[in-house]
Amino acid sequence: MTWYFDHLKRLKDSRKSGRLAIEISIVLVIKIILLWLLWALCFSHPIAKDARQLAVTRMIFNHSN
């Protein structure tokens, strides 16, 4: 466990922690944007219950309308 603290101290002394924080922040922002896009494309416009039932019925019976 002491090697972990030694590593953290060396990381702090080497000024790489700032770069690491920037990289983590960039990755988190990209993930948030991708999750928002996924929500916007798939979940932001829910289908009415009647339309869902009609779509399921169409798939089950393989009707075109």
Summary of the structure (lengths in Angstrom):
residues: 65
radius of gyration: 24.7
end to end distance: 65.9
largest distance: 68.7
contacts: 112
relative contact order: 0.06
helix: 80%
strand: 0%
